Amino acid sequence: MSQAKIETIDSLPYAKTNLVGFGGAALVVTPTGDVKGANDMGVELLGNLDEDTLHEIAIAGARAIAADAMRLERLSGPFPGDCADAVVQPLVGRGHAPSGALVLIATNPAESALRRALIESRQRYRDLVEAASDFVWETDRHGRFVFLSGPGAFGYATRDLLGRLATDFVVDASPLPYPVFQARDTVLQTDVWLQRADGTTSCQSITAVPIYDPDGNWCGTRGMGRDVTLLRETERAEKQRVLRDRLMSYLGETIRTEINPEKTLPAALSGTGLAIGADGGMIIAGHPAAASYDIVSWGEPLPDIDFPEAHSALVEQGAVDLLRGGLQLIGQLTEDAAAGDGRINGAVLFWCRVDGRGFGDGDRSVLSDVAAQIGLAIAQLKKFHEIVTISNTDSLTGVLNRRAFFADLERRLGRHAVAQTGGALVYLDINNLKALNDYAGHLAGDRAILTFAELIKAATRASDLIARIGGDEFLIWLDGVTAEGAAVRADALLTQMGRLEQLSVVPDRPLGVSIGMALYEGAAPVALDRLLAAADAAMYKAKARRKSGYEIAAAIPPEDTTVPEPLDPQAGPAGETVLADGTVE
């Protein structure tokens, strides 16, 4: 260590402001180990130290500079009064670069012992704080960092944080009446999400206490933070796992035990939507690229402007993950896993506003698992509809069978009675079908029945009901037909059915149709069995003419719904009074 050009420490600005009244030796050591300055007692001490001790002081200064922290060093060289304790404080020059170290050596043994105890106490407190936290901080009354311990915090160096507003780094914090870094009251272990230097976020558990001046004015806040990002992510992952397990169990149980499969998809959609925090959802039952498919919806409706892009992504990419106008959409295709052929049978889509937390990777994972269950539910619903269709339709013609027709008609008559609207029940019978069967066989007869059914479909509307109730007997319900328009509709049916004659093979027994029509008026409702009997009687009346034709039944009188008055027990057969002895007065 060189002692050349030693300045008195009184000439150094740092000493003038920080060493007033210090009664020991003070040395200023450069980063290269040279003594740049000393106070009077320091100059005197340097004259009594050998080269080994001077080298030891240089090494102590280098350690403090490297650690960028004040250190207490025990030196081994000979000192006056056998005092070997030195406090080494790194000095910061312009540009925040280290400019050297200040070495303070007490020549009073009692003072040295006290200083050592204080420094050891401070070091102990610092070690405990650093063990309990990742960084210690202090902000001024403007919320700017004025102190940070160690090399920095959440990926930033200390020099990059000092003087910056703490709120510049806050991404999300627990709701408080003021920012946690400007706390006016004690805040204990509050989670605050901060922006890291690499652009990611970290969760810091912040404990803070306010700083007040002697007049009781708030002037800043100090506290400490501990990085709990991994812990919170682990907790979130565990919650997602538990949620996913519960959701999968719920969906599996619903699909397995729900008696009515039509309730399965709404239950799966709402359960999943609530689990991932969606605002709305949609299940497309059927391939999204098909000409037609069914849609099950839940929650807030998806704006019409957003559906085409989401639908296009599902068809072209098999999944959707979009952000449009503050709305996030995620979805994917579904398939029938039980079939084992990878056939797409639908899609599931959810959306939410991004002013909340939005969808995360955990939500996407839940969606992927749910899509498999929904694919099974769609396949189950399709089979259910197939079974219902088989049970409700005539196997030869595909129109309704007797049971399904009357069940639907009962519901319609109830609605007509409430709305006081009407319609017509039409009974149709193919003339001379038996002759065709006897001459050309039953296959020819079946072709005639199929043609007859197609002619009926062509002459009716989609809202009308058609049923085959026997071998050659059909029923039609025509909504909205009135007495004034009954003949027009009957003529139209008869004209359409005239094409049936082209299938005749017995010249004197041509195929034709007999039609009976009974009108229903909602204002004067009648029972279904009476309506059917009237249409049946009208049909047989038309059939008695032995050629194609129709008959419209007379108006059906409403049923007598008046309640008869109760009989007087004292009244005789002609209203006479019966006396107590049984005689009639």
Summary of the structure (lengths in Angstrom):
residues: 585
radius of gyration: 48.1
end to end distance: 152.2
largest distance: 157.6
contacts: 1752
relative contact order: 0.05
helix: 41%
strand: 27%
